[in-house]
Structure formats: C-alpha cells, structure tokens
C-alpha cells in the first residue's frame, strides 16, 4: 500500500494542514515513502520561496517519479478512455495500485479515472 499525493496535498502542507501533515508522518513512521510524479511538482513549485519551505521539506521525503514517455502514454490512453483532460491527474492514477490511498483535492475526477483504469484506491479528500 502506498500513499500518493496530488497537488492539493502539497498545497495543504504548504498552508499547514495538520491532518495532511499527520497522515504523511504516519506513513513515514510506518517506513513507507509517499509517492507522486514530476507533473505534480510542476503544479505546486514556484521557485522555493520561504513560503514553500514546508513543501521543499516534504519533497525530500517523497518518491517523485518521472513523467516520462511510458507514464505519459499510459496517462494519455486513460484520458482517451474517459474523455477527461487532466494529464497530471491521469498520470497519478496510473502510478496507483490496488489498495493505495490518494490524497487529493479532486476526488471526483480521480474517482472516475481510477474506475476507468480498474484500480481500487481509497481517495482521501481535502
């Protein structure tokens, strides 16, 4: 089981959301590393200003996968299947496996994508 983070999860940490911070701490205490991808980082990173200190700290402990050709093709195929348009969300769902949790500010969009991908995940809404 993995904990996947979308852009909303990073923004929640940036604004000091204690529930999300506690969830990530529990994951780390269980010796599990949260997972995301480079497209999500692009959505949230704005140059590392002092305001983003918590995000920078969080990124050091996240397995950030490349949004490479293979993941891009999987995400694109999922978008084609669903008619959705958000490649970053689709790529995150493509990283998920059955039993994973996804912390998201877009549970409706990710639910549709996960259903189309045939992956059984728990969505943790923000």
VOVO-866474 format. One record per residue (C-alpha): x, y, z. Coordinates in steps of 0.5 Angstrom, whole numbers, plus 500, padded with zeros to 3 digits. Layout:
% residues N
XYZ
...
//
This chain:
% residues 126
500500500
503507498
500514500
500518493
500526494
497530488
498538488
493539493
496535498
503539497
499546498
495543504
502542507
504549505
499552509
500548515
494543515
495539521
491533518
495532512
502533516
500528521
498523515
504524512
508523519
504516520
507514513
514516515
513512521
511506518
517506514
513508507
515513503
510518500
509518492
508523487
511525480
514531477
508534474
505535481
511538483
511543477
504545479
506547486
513549486
514556485
522557486
523555493
521562497
521562504
513561504
515554500
520551506
515546508
514544501
521543500
522539506
516535504
519534497
526531500
522525503
517524497
519519492
518523486
517519479
519522472
513523468
517520462
514517456
512511459
508514464
505519459
503514454
499511460
496517462
494519455
491513454
487513460
485520458
482518452
478512455
475517460
475524456
478527462
483533460
488533466
494529465
497530471
492527475
491521470
499520471
498520478
492515478
497511473
502510479
497507484
496500485
490497489
490499496
493505495
491512498
491518494
491525498
487529493
483536492
480533486
476526489
471526484
476527478
481522481
475517482
473517475
480516473
481510478
475507476
477507468
484505470
481499474
485501480
482500487
484506491
482510497
481517496
483522502
479528500
482535502
//
